[in-house]
Amino acid sequence: MKNFIIAAIVILAFVLFVANVFAMPEPVDYERYVVKSGDTLWEIAQQSDGWNKYDGHSIIDDICERSNCTATIYPGQVVYIPMYSK
């Protein structure tokens, strides 16, 4: 029983450590972008400097939350792309 408790504590500590290491930081700034015909949120999100570091879906969620948009965007709409470094 003692070994089980120790193993459970070690696993819990590892899970919490991994979750903290890979957590997305808050953006330090946002870049204003005007949607063009044919743009997709996925393509717009790739302009974030966090694209190769963080989850693309989380970046898209951040764009939509900050820009007050849904999964549907239209030409001329202003969206804000999160930037994670200055």
C-alpha positions, 0 to 999 in steps of 0.5 A: 500500500505504501508503494502505491501511495508513493507511486501515485504521488510521483505520477501526480507530480509528473503530470502537474509538472508537464502541464505547467511546462506546456501551458500557454503563456498570456500574449504580450501584445496583439497584432491588428489584421484585416481579413482578406478574401480567402483567408482562414483562421488557421492561416491567420493564426500562423502569423502569430510568433507562437505558432511553432511553440504552442497549440494552433487551436489555442491560438485560434481560440485566442484570436476569436476571443480577442476579436469577438468573432466566431469560426466564420470570418469575412473580408474586411473584418478586423481580428487580433493576432496574439504575439508572445514576445516583444 
